[in-house]
Amino acid sequence: MRLKKLFPYLLFLLLAPLYSPAQAEPSAFTSGSYQQILTSNANQPFMLVIWSINCSSCLKDMELLSNIHKSRPELNMIMLAADELSVTDQVQQILEKNHLSDIENWIYADENTQKLQFEIDPKWYGELPRTYFFDNTHQRTGVSGILSKQEYDEMFTKILKPE
């Protein structure tokens, strides 16, 4: 009789590790969102990674970004998917698969993508992947294309330098 009463609790203890709570969907990136990111990260270094589900180089880079996220918890990494809101589920699946859904994530939510790109960087023409490294004064360096682990480490040394 006693086991019968404990069964629901035992079942919960056995199944709880299998439960994975849904991660928050990426925030809608619209005009003004870039400034919002800068404001919310005032006085701290961070990295903004712009990628797309249609960019094979971006997808190849996800494993390295995941490893960086795990090995450098002191670095604030923000992901921005340059995709339409209609593919949010696909974006979320890729982020979850690569263990990047627990960080700050955004997705384009304005049909005028050129305007969004211009707000981020007037000298950027939309090539992907595009990564921006910001130091604590928000001096930034933008890099297009895939980076090696060594190149990431060099950039982190620059933006994480002590004052």
PyMOL CGO cylinders between C-alpha atoms (Angstrom):
from pymol import cmd
from pymol.cgo import CYLINDER

trace = [
    CYLINDER, 0.00, 0.00, 0.00, 2.78, 2.41, 0.88, 0.3, 1, 1, 1, 1, 1, 1,
    CYLINDER, 2.78, 2.41, 0.88, 4.55, 1.84, -2.47, 0.3, 1, 1, 1, 1, 1, 1,
    CYLINDER, 4.55, 1.84, -2.47, 1.31, 2.67, -4.26, 0.3, 1, 1, 1, 1, 1, 1,
    CYLINDER, 1.31, 2.67, -4.26, 1.27, 6.13, -2.62, 0.3, 1, 1, 1, 1, 1, 1,
    CYLINDER, 1.27, 6.13, -2.62, 4.92, 6.75, -3.46, 0.3, 1, 1, 1, 1, 1, 1,
    CYLINDER, 4.92, 6.75, -3.46, 4.59, 5.67, -7.09, 0.3, 1, 1, 1, 1, 1, 1,
    CYLINDER, 4.59, 5.67, -7.09, 3.71, 9.14, -8.51, 0.3, 1, 1, 1, 1, 1, 1,
    CYLINDER, 3.71, 9.14, -8.51, 6.71, 10.69, -6.74, 0.3, 1, 1, 1, 1, 1, 1,
    CYLINDER, 6.71, 10.69, -6.74, 9.06, 7.94, -7.89, 0.3, 1, 1, 1, 1, 1, 1,
    CYLINDER, 9.06, 7.94, -7.89, 7.77, 8.29, -11.43, 0.3, 1, 1, 1, 1, 1, 1,
    CYLINDER, 7.77, 8.29, -11.43, 8.39, 12.04, -11.31, 0.3, 1, 1, 1, 1, 1, 1,
    CYLINDER, 8.39, 12.04, -11.31, 11.96, 11.51, -10.05, 0.3, 1, 1, 1, 1, 1, 1,
    CYLINDER, 11.96, 11.51, -10.05, 12.64, 9.07, -12.86, 0.3, 1, 1, 1, 1, 1, 1,
    CYLINDER, 12.64, 9.07, -12.86, 11.15, 11.20, -15.62, 0.3, 1, 1, 1, 1, 1, 1,
    CYLINDER, 11.15, 11.20, -15.62, 12.22, 14.68, -14.46, 0.3, 1, 1, 1, 1, 1, 1,
    CYLINDER, 12.22, 14.68, -14.46, 15.73, 14.46, -15.98, 0.3, 1, 1, 1, 1, 1, 1,
    CYLINDER, 15.73, 14.46, -15.98, 14.16, 13.71, -19.37, 0.3, 1, 1, 1, 1, 1, 1,
    CYLINDER, 14.16, 13.71, -19.37, 12.07, 16.85, -19.30, 0.3, 1, 1, 1, 1, 1, 1,
    CYLINDER, 12.07, 16.85, -19.30, 13.65, 19.75, -21.15, 0.3, 1, 1, 1, 1, 1, 1,
    CYLINDER, 13.65, 19.75, -21.15, 11.82, 23.04, -20.73, 0.3, 1, 1, 1, 1, 1, 1,
    CYLINDER, 11.82, 23.04, -20.73, 11.18, 24.96, -23.93, 0.3, 1, 1, 1, 1, 1, 1,
    CYLINDER, 11.18, 24.96, -23.93, 13.66, 27.73, -24.49, 0.3, 1, 1, 1, 1, 1, 1,
    CYLINDER, 13.66, 27.73, -24.49, 12.46, 31.24, -25.15, 0.3, 1, 1, 1, 1, 1, 1,
    CYLINDER, 12.46, 31.24, -25.15, 11.99, 32.09, -28.80, 0.3, 1, 1, 1, 1, 1, 1,
    CYLINDER, 11.99, 32.09, -28.80, 14.36, 34.64, -30.33, 0.3, 1, 1, 1, 1, 1, 1,
    CYLINDER, 14.36, 34.64, -30.33, 13.35, 38.26, -29.77, 0.3, 1, 1, 1, 1, 1, 1,
    CYLINDER, 13.35, 38.26, -29.77, 12.04, 40.23, -32.74, 0.3, 1, 1, 1, 1, 1, 1,
    CYLINDER, 12.04, 40.23, -32.74, 14.84, 42.40, -34.17, 0.3, 1, 1, 1, 1, 1, 1,
    CYLINDER, 14.84, 42.40, -34.17, 13.33, 45.59, -35.53, 0.3, 1, 1, 1, 1, 1, 1,
    CYLINDER, 13.33, 45.59, -35.53, 14.46, 49.16, -36.03, 0.3, 1, 1, 1, 1, 1, 1,
    CYLINDER, 14.46, 49.16, -36.03, 15.94, 50.27, -32.70, 0.3, 1, 1, 1, 1, 1, 1,
    CYLINDER, 15.94, 50.27, -32.70, 16.81, 46.74, -31.49, 0.3, 1, 1, 1, 1, 1, 1,
    CYLINDER, 16.81, 46.74, -31.49, 20.52, 47.23, -32.19, 0.3, 1, 1, 1, 1, 1, 1,
    CYLINDER, 20.52, 47.23, -32.19, 20.57, 50.27, -29.92, 0.3, 1, 1, 1, 1, 1, 1,
    CYLINDER, 20.57, 50.27, -29.92, 18.65, 48.25, -27.32, 0.3, 1, 1, 1, 1, 1, 1,
    CYLINDER, 18.65, 48.25, -27.32, 21.39, 45.60, -27.41, 0.3, 1, 1, 1, 1, 1, 1,
    CYLINDER, 21.39, 45.60, -27.41, 24.08, 48.24, -26.96, 0.3, 1, 1, 1, 1, 1, 1,
    CYLINDER, 24.08, 48.24, -26.96, 22.21, 49.84, -24.06, 0.3, 1, 1, 1, 1, 1, 1,
    CYLINDER, 22.21, 49.84, -24.06, 21.56, 46.55, -22.27, 0.3, 1, 1, 1, 1, 1, 1,
    CYLINDER, 21.56, 46.55, -22.27, 25.25, 45.67, -22.56, 0.3, 1, 1, 1, 1, 1, 1,
    CYLINDER, 25.25, 45.67, -22.56, 26.62, 49.06, -21.50, 0.3, 1, 1, 1, 1, 1, 1,
    CYLINDER, 26.62, 49.06, -21.50, 30.15, 48.97, -20.08, 0.3, 1, 1, 1, 1, 1, 1,
    CYLINDER, 30.15, 48.97, -20.08, 30.68, 45.31, -20.82, 0.3, 1, 1, 1, 1, 1, 1,
    CYLINDER, 30.68, 45.31, -20.82, 32.28, 43.46, -23.70, 0.3, 1, 1, 1, 1, 1, 1,
    CYLINDER, 32.28, 43.46, -23.70, 30.18, 41.20, -25.89, 0.3, 1, 1, 1, 1, 1, 1,
    CYLINDER, 30.18, 41.20, -25.89, 30.08, 39.41, -29.20, 0.3, 1, 1, 1, 1, 1, 1,
    CYLINDER, 30.08, 39.41, -29.20, 27.24, 39.74, -31.73, 0.3, 1, 1, 1, 1, 1, 1,
    CYLINDER, 27.24, 39.74, -31.73, 27.03, 36.84, -34.20, 0.3, 1, 1, 1, 1, 1, 1,
    CYLINDER, 27.03, 36.84, -34.20, 24.83, 37.39, -37.26, 0.3, 1, 1, 1, 1, 1, 1,
    CYLINDER, 24.83, 37.39, -37.26, 23.90, 34.20, -39.06, 0.3, 1, 1, 1, 1, 1, 1,
    CYLINDER, 23.90, 34.20, -39.06, 21.18, 32.55, -41.13, 0.3, 1, 1, 1, 1, 1, 1,
    CYLINDER, 21.18, 32.55, -41.13, 19.61, 29.13, -41.55, 0.3, 1, 1, 1, 1, 1, 1,
    CYLINDER, 19.61, 29.13, -41.55, 20.38, 29.45, -45.29, 0.3, 1, 1, 1, 1, 1, 1,
    CYLINDER, 20.38, 29.45, -45.29, 24.09, 30.09, -44.75, 0.3, 1, 1, 1, 1, 1, 1,
    CYLINDER, 24.09, 30.09, -44.75, 26.04, 26.82, -44.87, 0.3, 1, 1, 1, 1, 1, 1,
    CYLINDER, 26.04, 26.82, -44.87, 29.15, 28.50, -43.45, 0.3, 1, 1, 1, 1, 1, 1,
    CYLINDER, 29.15, 28.50, -43.45, 27.10, 29.81, -40.54, 0.3, 1, 1, 1, 1, 1, 1,
    CYLINDER, 27.10, 29.81, -40.54, 25.75, 26.36, -39.78, 0.3, 1, 1, 1, 1, 1, 1,
    CYLINDER, 25.75, 26.36, -39.78, 29.25, 24.84, -39.90, 0.3, 1, 1, 1, 1, 1, 1,
    CYLINDER, 29.25, 24.84, -39.90, 30.39, 27.48, -37.39, 0.3, 1, 1, 1, 1, 1, 1,
    CYLINDER, 30.39, 27.48, -37.39, 27.69, 26.60, -34.84, 0.3, 1, 1, 1, 1, 1, 1,
    CYLINDER, 27.69, 26.60, -34.84, 29.66, 23.81, -33.17, 0.3, 1, 1, 1, 1, 1, 1,
    CYLINDER, 29.66, 23.81, -33.17, 32.64, 26.12, -32.58, 0.3, 1, 1, 1, 1, 1, 1,
    CYLINDER, 32.64, 26.12, -32.58, 30.34, 28.85, -31.25, 0.3, 1, 1, 1, 1, 1, 1,
    CYLINDER, 30.34, 28.85, -31.25, 28.77, 26.32, -28.91, 0.3, 1, 1, 1, 1, 1, 1,
    CYLINDER, 28.77, 26.32, -28.91, 32.20, 25.27, -27.63, 0.3, 1, 1, 1, 1, 1, 1,
    CYLINDER, 32.20, 25.27, -27.63, 33.16, 28.92, -27.13, 0.3, 1, 1, 1, 1, 1, 1,
    CYLINDER, 33.16, 28.92, -27.13, 29.93, 29.53, -25.22, 0.3, 1, 1, 1, 1, 1, 1,
    CYLINDER, 29.93, 29.53, -25.22, 30.69, 26.59, -22.91, 0.3, 1, 1, 1, 1, 1, 1,
    CYLINDER, 30.69, 26.59, -22.91, 34.37, 27.40, -22.39, 0.3, 1, 1, 1, 1, 1, 1,
    CYLINDER, 34.37, 27.40, -22.39, 34.06, 31.18, -22.00, 0.3, 1, 1, 1, 1, 1, 1,
    CYLINDER, 34.06, 31.18, -22.00, 31.06, 31.85, -19.76, 0.3, 1, 1, 1, 1, 1, 1,
    CYLINDER, 31.06, 31.85, -19.76, 32.46, 35.31, -18.98, 0.3, 1, 1, 1, 1, 1, 1,
    CYLINDER, 32.46, 35.31, -18.98, 31.85, 36.37, -22.58, 0.3, 1, 1, 1, 1, 1, 1,
    CYLINDER, 31.85, 36.37, -22.58, 28.40, 37.60, -23.43, 0.3, 1, 1, 1, 1, 1, 1,
    CYLINDER, 28.40, 37.60, -23.43, 27.47, 36.08, -26.79, 0.3, 1, 1, 1, 1, 1, 1,
    CYLINDER, 27.47, 36.08, -26.79, 24.40, 37.36, -28.65, 0.3, 1, 1, 1, 1, 1, 1,
    CYLINDER, 24.40, 37.36, -28.65, 23.04, 35.59, -31.72, 0.3, 1, 1, 1, 1, 1, 1,
    CYLINDER, 23.04, 35.59, -31.72, 21.05, 37.37, -34.46, 0.3, 1, 1, 1, 1, 1, 1,
    CYLINDER, 21.05, 37.37, -34.46, 19.39, 35.28, -37.17, 0.3, 1, 1, 1, 1, 1, 1,
    CYLINDER, 19.39, 35.28, -37.17, 19.10, 37.26, -40.40, 0.3, 1, 1, 1, 1, 1, 1,
    CYLINDER, 19.10, 37.26, -40.40, 15.99, 35.29, -41.33, 0.3, 1, 1, 1, 1, 1, 1,
    CYLINDER, 15.99, 35.29, -41.33, 12.27, 36.00, -41.52, 0.3, 1, 1, 1, 1, 1, 1,
    CYLINDER, 12.27, 36.00, -41.52, 10.03, 35.48, -38.49, 0.3, 1, 1, 1, 1, 1, 1,
    CYLINDER, 10.03, 35.48, -38.49, 8.24, 32.71, -40.40, 0.3, 1, 1, 1, 1, 1, 1,
    CYLINDER, 8.24, 32.71, -40.40, 11.26, 30.41, -39.84, 0.3, 1, 1, 1, 1, 1, 1,
    CYLINDER, 11.26, 30.41, -39.84, 11.54, 31.02, -36.11, 0.3, 1, 1, 1, 1, 1, 1,
    CYLINDER, 11.54, 31.02, -36.11, 10.93, 27.31, -35.39, 0.3, 1, 1, 1, 1, 1, 1,
    CYLINDER, 10.93, 27.31, -35.39, 13.85, 26.31, -37.63, 0.3, 1, 1, 1, 1, 1, 1,
    CYLINDER, 13.85, 26.31, -37.63, 16.08, 28.93, -36.02, 0.3, 1, 1, 1, 1, 1, 1,
    CYLINDER, 16.08, 28.93, -36.02, 15.10, 27.67, -32.58, 0.3, 1, 1, 1, 1, 1, 1,
    CYLINDER, 15.10, 27.67, -32.58, 15.82, 24.05, -33.56, 0.3, 1, 1, 1, 1, 1, 1,
    CYLINDER, 15.82, 24.05, -33.56, 19.31, 24.93, -34.79, 0.3, 1, 1, 1, 1, 1, 1,
    CYLINDER, 19.31, 24.93, -34.79, 20.03, 26.92, -31.64, 0.3, 1, 1, 1, 1, 1, 1,
    CYLINDER, 20.03, 26.92, -31.64, 18.79, 24.09, -29.40, 0.3, 1, 1, 1, 1, 1, 1,
    CYLINDER, 18.79, 24.09, -29.40, 20.74, 21.46, -31.34, 0.3, 1, 1, 1, 1, 1, 1,
    CYLINDER, 20.74, 21.46, -31.34, 23.91, 23.51, -30.82, 0.3, 1, 1, 1, 1, 1, 1,
    CYLINDER, 23.91, 23.51, -30.82, 23.19, 24.38, -27.17, 0.3, 1, 1, 1, 1, 1, 1,
    CYLINDER, 23.19, 24.38, -27.17, 22.88, 28.08, -27.96, 0.3, 1, 1, 1, 1, 1, 1,
    CYLINDER, 22.88, 28.08, -27.96, 19.22, 28.63, -27.12, 0.3, 1, 1, 1, 1, 1, 1,
    CYLINDER, 19.22, 28.63, -27.12, 19.98, 29.68, -23.54, 0.3, 1, 1, 1, 1, 1, 1,
    CYLINDER, 19.98, 29.68, -23.54, 21.78, 32.86, -24.62, 0.3, 1, 1, 1, 1, 1, 1,
    CYLINDER, 21.78, 32.86, -24.62, 20.31, 36.09, -25.96, 0.3, 1, 1, 1, 1, 1, 1,
    CYLINDER, 20.31, 36.09, -25.96, 18.86, 35.40, -29.42, 0.3, 1, 1, 1, 1, 1, 1,
    CYLINDER, 18.86, 35.40, -29.42, 17.22, 37.67, -31.97, 0.3, 1, 1, 1, 1, 1, 1,
    CYLINDER, 17.22, 37.67, -31.97, 15.63, 37.22, -35.41, 0.3, 1, 1, 1, 1, 1, 1,
    CYLINDER, 15.63, 37.22, -35.41, 14.91, 39.82, -38.08, 0.3, 1, 1, 1, 1, 1, 1,
    CYLINDER, 14.91, 39.82, -38.08, 11.32, 41.02, -37.80, 0.3, 1, 1, 1, 1, 1, 1,
    CYLINDER, 11.32, 41.02, -37.80, 11.28, 43.77, -40.39, 0.3, 1, 1, 1, 1, 1, 1,
    CYLINDER, 11.28, 43.77, -40.39, 10.85, 43.23, -44.12, 0.3, 1, 1, 1, 1, 1, 1,
    CYLINDER, 10.85, 43.23, -44.12, 13.35, 46.02, -44.79, 0.3, 1, 1, 1, 1, 1, 1,
    CYLINDER, 13.35, 46.02, -44.79, 16.44, 44.00, -43.92, 0.3, 1, 1, 1, 1, 1, 1,
    CYLINDER, 16.44, 44.00, -43.92, 18.74, 46.55, -45.54, 0.3, 1, 1, 1, 1, 1, 1,
    CYLINDER, 18.74, 46.55, -45.54, 17.55, 49.13, -43.03, 0.3, 1, 1, 1, 1, 1, 1,
    CYLINDER, 17.55, 49.13, -43.03, 18.34, 46.74, -40.16, 0.3, 1, 1, 1, 1, 1, 1,
    CYLINDER, 18.34, 46.74, -40.16, 21.78, 46.01, -41.63, 0.3, 1, 1, 1, 1, 1, 1,
    CYLINDER, 21.78, 46.01, -41.63, 22.45, 49.74, -42.00, 0.3, 1, 1, 1, 1, 1, 1,
    CYLINDER, 22.45, 49.74, -42.00, 21.52, 50.37, -38.35, 0.3, 1, 1, 1, 1, 1, 1,
    CYLINDER, 21.52, 50.37, -38.35, 24.02, 47.73, -37.30, 0.3, 1, 1, 1, 1, 1, 1,
    CYLINDER, 24.02, 47.73, -37.30, 26.78, 48.87, -39.62, 0.3, 1, 1, 1, 1, 1, 1,
    CYLINDER, 26.78, 48.87, -39.62, 26.50, 51.23, -42.62, 0.3, 1, 1, 1, 1, 1, 1,
    CYLINDER, 26.50, 51.23, -42.62, 29.63, 49.60, -44.10, 0.3, 1, 1, 1, 1, 1, 1,
    CYLINDER, 29.63, 49.60, -44.10, 28.19, 46.07, -43.93, 0.3, 1, 1, 1, 1, 1, 1,
    CYLINDER, 28.19, 46.07, -43.93, 26.56, 44.75, -47.09, 0.3, 1, 1, 1, 1, 1, 1,
    CYLINDER, 26.56, 44.75, -47.09, 24.86, 41.69, -45.62, 0.3, 1, 1, 1, 1, 1, 1,
    CYLINDER, 24.86, 41.69, -45.62, 27.49, 38.98, -46.11, 0.3, 1, 1, 1, 1, 1, 1,
    CYLINDER, 27.49, 38.98, -46.11, 27.24, 36.13, -43.60, 0.3, 1, 1, 1, 1, 1, 1,
    CYLINDER, 27.24, 36.13, -43.60, 28.38, 35.05, -41.17, 0.3, 1, 1, 1, 1, 1, 1,
    CYLINDER, 28.38, 35.05, -41.17, 29.22, 38.44, -39.67, 0.3, 1, 1, 1, 1, 1, 1,
    CYLINDER, 29.22, 38.44, -39.67, 30.61, 38.77, -36.16, 0.3, 1, 1, 1, 1, 1, 1,
    CYLINDER, 30.61, 38.77, -36.16, 31.08, 41.95, -34.17, 0.3, 1, 1, 1, 1, 1, 1,
    CYLINDER, 31.08, 41.95, -34.17, 33.36, 42.08, -31.16, 0.3, 1, 1, 1, 1, 1, 1,
    CYLINDER, 33.36, 42.08, -31.16, 32.65, 44.91, -28.71, 0.3, 1, 1, 1, 1, 1, 1,
    CYLINDER, 32.65, 44.91, -28.71, 34.98, 45.93, -25.89, 0.3, 1, 1, 1, 1, 1, 1,
    CYLINDER, 34.98, 45.93, -25.89, 33.59, 47.45, -22.69, 0.3, 1, 1, 1, 1, 1, 1,
    CYLINDER, 33.59, 47.45, -22.69, 33.57, 50.95, -24.28, 0.3, 1, 1, 1, 1, 1, 1,
    CYLINDER, 33.57, 50.95, -24.28, 31.74, 49.48, -27.30, 0.3, 1, 1, 1, 1, 1, 1,
    CYLINDER, 31.74, 49.48, -27.30, 34.60, 50.02, -29.70, 0.3, 1, 1, 1, 1, 1, 1,
    CYLINDER, 34.60, 50.02, -29.70, 33.81, 47.31, -32.20, 0.3, 1, 1, 1, 1, 1, 1,
    CYLINDER, 33.81, 47.31, -32.20, 35.47, 45.18, -34.79, 0.3, 1, 1, 1, 1, 1, 1,
    CYLINDER, 35.47, 45.18, -34.79, 33.36, 43.52, -37.47, 0.3, 1, 1, 1, 1, 1, 1,
    CYLINDER, 33.36, 43.52, -37.47, 34.54, 40.40, -39.26, 0.3, 1, 1, 1, 1, 1, 1,
    CYLINDER, 34.54, 40.40, -39.26, 32.83, 38.65, -42.17, 0.3, 1, 1, 1, 1, 1, 1,
    CYLINDER, 32.83, 38.65, -42.17, 33.27, 34.94, -42.77, 0.3, 1, 1, 1, 1, 1, 1,
    CYLINDER, 33.27, 34.94, -42.77, 34.18, 31.98, -40.63, 0.3, 1, 1, 1, 1, 1, 1,
    CYLINDER, 34.18, 31.98, -40.63, 36.80, 32.46, -37.94, 0.3, 1, 1, 1, 1, 1, 1,
    CYLINDER, 36.80, 32.46, -37.94, 39.11, 29.84, -36.51, 0.3, 1, 1, 1, 1, 1, 1,
    CYLINDER, 39.11, 29.84, -36.51, 39.28, 29.15, -32.79, 0.3, 1, 1, 1, 1, 1, 1,
    CYLINDER, 39.28, 29.15, -32.79, 42.62, 30.99, -32.74, 0.3, 1, 1, 1, 1, 1, 1,
    CYLINDER, 42.62, 30.99, -32.74, 41.08, 34.06, -34.42, 0.3, 1, 1, 1, 1, 1, 1,
    CYLINDER, 41.08, 34.06, -34.42, 38.21, 34.07, -31.93, 0.3, 1, 1, 1, 1, 1, 1,
    CYLINDER, 38.21, 34.07, -31.93, 40.71, 33.79, -29.05, 0.3, 1, 1, 1, 1, 1, 1,
    CYLINDER, 40.71, 33.79, -29.05, 42.73, 36.73, -30.43, 0.3, 1, 1, 1, 1, 1, 1,
    CYLINDER, 42.73, 36.73, -30.43, 39.59, 38.86, -30.61, 0.3, 1, 1, 1, 1, 1, 1,
    CYLINDER, 39.59, 38.86, -30.61, 38.57, 37.84, -27.10, 0.3, 1, 1, 1, 1, 1, 1,
    CYLINDER, 38.57, 37.84, -27.10, 41.99, 38.87, -25.80, 0.3, 1, 1, 1, 1, 1, 1,
    CYLINDER, 41.99, 38.87, -25.80, 41.41, 42.33, -27.31, 0.3, 1, 1, 1, 1, 1, 1,
    CYLINDER, 41.41, 42.33, -27.31, 37.88, 42.88, -26.02, 0.3, 1, 1, 1, 1, 1, 1,
    CYLINDER, 37.88, 42.88, -26.02, 38.33, 41.25, -22.60, 0.3, 1, 1, 1, 1, 1, 1,
    CYLINDER, 38.33, 41.25, -22.60, 41.55, 43.06, -21.70, 0.3, 1, 1, 1, 1, 1, 1,
    CYLINDER, 41.55, 43.06, -21.70, 41.59, 44.44, -18.16, 0.3, 1, 1, 1, 1, 1, 1,
    CYLINDER, 41.59, 44.44, -18.16, 41.44, 48.22, -17.81, 0.3, 1, 1, 1, 1, 1, 1,
]
cmd.load_cgo(trace, "trace")
